[in-house]
Amino acid sequence: MPNRPASLDRALVWFRRDLRADDHAALHAACRAARRVHAVFVFDTDILDPLPRADRRVEFIRDSLMDLDGQLQAFGLSHGVEGVRLIVRHGRATMEVARLAAALGAQAVYAAHDDEPAALARDAQVRGRLAEAGCMLHTVKDHVVFERAEVMTATGTPYSVFTPYKNAWLKKADEFYLRAWPVARHAASLAPWPPAVGEPGVPTLAELGFQTTDLHQHRLPTGSTGAQELLADFLDRIDRYAEAREFPAVKGPSYLGTHLRFGTVSIRRLAREAWQRMQAGSKGAETWLSELIWRDFYHQILHHHPRVVGHAFKPEYDAIRWEHGKHADAWFEAWCQGRTGYPLVDAAMLQLLHTGYMHNRLRMVTASFLVKDLGIDWRRGEAWFALHLNDFDLAANNGGWQWAASTGCDAQPYFRIFNPVSQSERFDPEGRFIKRYLPQLAGLQRPAIHAPWRAKPMELAAAGLQLGRDYPEPVVDHDDARRRTLERFAVARQK
Ligand SMILES: Cc1cc2nc3c(=O)[nH]c(=O)nc-3n(C[C@H](O)[C@H](O)[C@H](O)COP(=O)(O)OP(=O)(O)OC[C@H]3O[C@@H](n4cnc5c(N)ncnc54)[C@H](O)[C@@H]3O)c2cc1C
């Protein structure tokens, strides 16, 4: 493709949840449009201020920026441009971006679409501020393969059921949509920075007001380099994904969620890898591609139905009366801290607290337990996950919670209630996962490991376990809870 002459003198690329230099739609667009291109990331105090002072995600971002800075430098050097650096600001993004664009004399700012309601409001403010100074904000698709209204039904309405959406997605996807944006080819436009000595680089966590976390103990490598490592490891076992992904004690999934969340890997790259292997007959790749399509699906749901933030997708379920008061608060606390007395649920909640990750099967089990065993409003669980998941993504988290709570589009029917004991017997048969997070249960064998309250006194004694002292009695009886849930949902459905 012949190079178009650049029409702008200077542009600024604003990195947000796309922390890589390669296959980057906004950086590619800016490098083609402008003769000199700068790059900025803003540690946005509107987002950071409410967070706890030790947050693995802040550390993930901070370390990934070091990697991004290195990639930008390398891209510049490959075109003979020295001193290309990532500019980093710490303040309100709504102010900082316009201020920097003005200081640089940029005529345009480029960024990737972000369809979360808060991000759209922020971008509208930035767009307005930039416009006052005669500067344009251009945003482009980068975060998903198909966004917004790109995959619609034959009658032009958005899909709300996954399987037909997936079929339409697969029909539309081809090499054109999955191709990479070749930034390296146009990187001669990257401009040196800093103009003056003393310009700070990527700040330390302490400078940002945060503490170092245990992120690196959990084998979550950061930046594009980390994403490539995880991807290479996963591609060696992708063919076994369809079966292995169900068992939390097994290394089955890709563990790329946090990289997808922060864009340290391109979704097009991942979808392409899966697509090509699927064409070659890999069942595992086909299943994994389907998961990536769920991600697109929930993003388009959020775009078309932003009311899902805080409300049931099916409005009749907003009438449900959830448990509230002291007993509900105590149950919620037991769920959060992994003290419900149901080993698989507790081990999963401890995995989340200790690592910031939770296996997909366990997200379904724990979400179902909160809503359908404890009768607690799904929004409380959604908020807890949002605080603790390294890969927290508003669209996917909301979609996952509404699926488990039966309030969402294409959700599990309300009368399908996971039995936490049978889920445990089926997906962690030997209790290997449970014992990893609940070492006090290490002496129990199956079936007691799945339901310690059913163990004989001799079994408990042999395992050195006293219920109520070493491990809690179950907070609720599953069969009673099931009955209450059916009543609760039936009332809502009558309304
Ligand atoms: C209650 C609940 C909450 C969830 N919250 C989130 C969340 O905040 N962020 C998030 O990315 N995913 C969420 N998921 C979906 C899924 O559990 C995670 O994406 C997955 O466990 C991440 O691990 P992985 O990268 O190893 O997954 P893999 O199995 O390797 O999947 C690859 C990628 O596909 C995407 N994906 C997989 N499953 C889903 C799905 N059901 N919906 C949307 N995207 C999917 C993710 O981007 C994931 O990284 C949630 C699911 C449930 C049931």
The ligand as a MOL file (V3000), in Angstrom:
LIG
                    3D

  0  0  0     0  0            999 V3000
M  V30 BEGIN CTAB
M  V30 COUNTS 53 58 0 0 0
M  V30 BEGIN ATOM
M  V30 1 C -19.2560 -13.9470 37.4230 0
M  V30 2 C -18.2170 -13.7930 36.3330 0
M  V30 3 C -17.4180 -12.6680 36.3050 0
M  V30 4 C -16.4600 -12.5040 35.2890 0
M  V30 5 N -15.6960 -11.3530 35.2790 0
M  V30 6 C -14.8270 -11.1530 34.2590 0
M  V30 7 C -14.0580 -9.9640 34.1920 0
M  V30 8 O -14.1830 -9.0540 35.0240 0
M  V30 9 N -13.1700 -9.8300 33.1740 0
M  V30 10 C -13.0170 -10.8060 32.2210 0
M  V30 11 O -12.2030 -10.6310 31.3070 0
M  V30 12 N -13.7510 -11.9250 32.2450 0
M  V30 13 C -14.6290 -12.1460 33.2410 0
M  V30 14 N -15.3430 -13.3150 33.2730 0
M  V30 15 C -15.1670 -14.2970 32.1820 0
M  V30 16 C -14.0780 -15.3830 32.4190 0
M  V30 17 O -14.2660 -15.9890 33.6610 0
M  V30 18 C -12.6670 -14.8080 32.3590 0
M  V30 19 O -12.5140 -14.0810 31.1680 0
M  V30 20 C -11.6000 -15.8910 32.3680 0
M  V30 21 O -11.7350 -16.7070 33.4970 0
M  V30 22 C -10.2140 -15.2320 32.3680 0
M  V30 23 O -9.2180 -16.2000 32.4490 0
M  V30 24 P -8.3120 -16.5880 31.1880 0
M  V30 25 O -7.7600 -15.3660 30.5690 0
M  V30 26 O -7.3410 -17.6190 31.6640 0
M  V30 27 O -9.4260 -17.2140 30.2490 0
M  V30 28 P -9.4230 -18.0840 28.9030 0
M  V30 29 O -10.3030 -19.2500 29.1750 0
M  V30 30 O -8.0410 -18.3590 28.4260 0
M  V30 31 O -10.1900 -17.1560 27.8950 0
M  V30 32 C -9.5170 -16.2290 27.0430 0
M  V30 33 C -10.1760 -14.8770 27.1000 0
M  V30 34 O -11.4990 -14.9430 26.5830 0
M  V30 35 C -12.3060 -13.9900 27.2550 0
M  V30 36 N -13.3860 -14.7040 27.9380 0
M  V30 37 C -13.3790 -15.9740 28.3630 0
M  V30 38 N -14.5790 -16.2980 28.8890 0
M  V30 39 C -15.3410 -15.2090 28.8040 0
M  V30 40 C -16.6780 -14.9000 29.1770 0
M  V30 41 N -17.4900 -15.8070 29.7360 0
M  V30 42 N -17.1320 -13.6480 28.9740 0
M  V30 43 C -16.3510 -12.7120 28.3810 0
M  V30 44 N -15.0850 -12.9460 28.0070 0
M  V30 45 C -14.5900 -14.1730 28.2050 0
M  V30 46 C -11.4460 -13.2970 28.2780 0
M  V30 47 O -10.9620 -12.1020 27.7130 0
M  V30 48 C -10.3170 -14.3120 28.4910 0
M  V30 49 O -9.1360 -13.7320 28.9330 0
M  V30 50 C -16.3110 -13.5010 34.2880 0
M  V30 51 C -17.1200 -14.6470 34.3390 0
M  V30 52 C -18.0650 -14.7960 35.3520 0
M  V30 53 C -18.9100 -16.0350 35.3780 0
M  V30 END ATOM
M  V30 BEGIN BOND
M  V30 1 1 1 2
M  V30 2 1 2 3
M  V30 3 2 2 52
M  V30 4 2 3 4
M  V30 5 1 4 5
M  V30 6 1 4 50
M  V30 7 2 5 6
M  V30 8 1 6 7
M  V30 9 1 6 13
M  V30 10 2 7 8
M  V30 11 1 7 9
M  V30 12 1 9 10
M  V30 13 2 10 11
M  V30 14 1 10 12
M  V30 15 2 12 13
M  V30 16 1 13 14
M  V30 17 1 14 15
M  V30 18 1 14 50
M  V30 19 1 15 16
M  V30 20 1 16 17
M  V30 21 1 16 18
M  V30 22 1 18 19
M  V30 23 1 18 20
M  V30 24 1 20 21
M  V30 25 1 20 22
M  V30 26 1 22 23
M  V30 27 1 23 24
M  V30 28 2 24 25
M  V30 29 1 24 26
M  V30 30 1 24 27
M  V30 31 1 27 28
M  V30 32 2 28 29
M  V30 33 1 28 30
M  V30 34 1 28 31
M  V30 35 1 31 32
M  V30 36 1 32 33
M  V30 37 1 33 34
M  V30 38 1 33 48
M  V30 39 1 34 35
M  V30 40 1 35 36
M  V30 41 1 35 46
M  V30 42 1 36 37
M  V30 43 1 36 45
M  V30 44 2 37 38
M  V30 45 1 38 39
M  V30 46 1 39 40
M  V30 47 2 39 45
M  V30 48 1 40 41
M  V30 49 2 40 42
M  V30 50 1 42 43
M  V30 51 2 43 44
M  V30 52 1 44 45
M  V30 53 1 46 47
M  V30 54 1 46 48
M  V30 55 1 48 49
M  V30 56 2 50 51
M  V30 57 1 51 52
M  V30 58 1 52 53
M  V30 END BOND
M  V30 END CTAB
M  END
